Amino acid sequence: MKLKKNLSLVPVVPKAVDSGWWDSFFNPRLGEYTDTETHSRALLVVIDYEAAIHHWKVDKFDFVVCMSAYIGIVFGSLEIGLVLAVAISVIRVLLFVARPRTFVQGNLPNSMVYRNVEQYPNASNVPGILILEIDAPIYFANTNYLYQLLKRKAHRLERT
């Protein structure tokens, strides 16, 4: 009777000759399950380094969430990795809700359209008026932060 190789926790039949890292994923002892060390070695080979570098360039906080989950799974267990990823994601959501991103808006020349002055350098501010885009709903968790931010920006606007 010939057993197929699989990645589940089913006992596997030992091979006579070790043919590489893939076979080291399976425990050579008959009737025993694979251990965490061999799973960790297999996970180190599986990671796509180019995608990880791209993820770092696109969004560093998401990269931290992904890497913490990966490290938690490799050195701990699946549950530890998931708990780390969920906890860091919840902290991220709370930070973005309590301190939302804000953008100063400016008028594009020869139009009635207002855009972010950092993205559109040719957008001009309306004299004496501060137009601010807030990237989150306004409620009790962020009102004090937004109030202080508006005071600082209005004070800066008065000085110029």
Buried (B, 14 or more C-beta within 10 A) or exposed (E): EEEEEEEEEEBBEEEEEEEEEEBBBBBEEEEEEBEEEBBEBBEEEEEEEEEEEEBBEEEEEBBBBBBBBBEBBBEEEEEBBEBBBEEBBEEBEEEBEEBBEBBBBBBEEEEEEBBEBEEBEEBEBEEEEBEEEBEBEEEEBBEEEBEEBBEEBEEEBEEE
